Amino acid sequence: MNKLALAGVLASSLALSTLGLAKMKMKGEKMMNKTVTLKGEVLDMACYMGMGASGAEHASCARTCLKDGSPVGLKTSDGKVYFLVPDHRGKKFDNDPYMQVRKDGADIVTVTGTVLDRGGAKALTVDKVSLDKDVK
Ligand SMILES: [Cu+2]
């Protein structure tokens, strides 16, 4: 193999491995960056992930757990679960729709935000929230 051919083989294998790495990263960290509006139940993630607890019968526990600092989530009618996170682009959390949704444990709400996916964890930013059904 002459030097030029060898250089070609090296360059193409390098290109292939770079492509492979990029693909792997895409698989694990998919930034969807898509604004969506989703309706679902506000979850106290400590009780939902730990025990599968949700629904109106769990409302008072959900409210207490969220008040005490549990992560908050949203379960849509098709059973998909998202962590709810504040829109973290330099805004203060006071009067933020995220702080509002933390008070709506077990309620049915509609959230507009961006779907995020990192390392298999799905999250939805809370850019806007409205209350559909108050179960309290
Ligand atoms: Cu709870």
Boltz pocket constraint, residues with backbone or C-beta under 6 A from the ligand:
constraints:
  - pocket:
      binder: B
      contacts: [[A, 44], [A, 46], [A, 47], [A, 58], [A, 61], [A, 62], [A, 65]]
      max_distance: 6.0
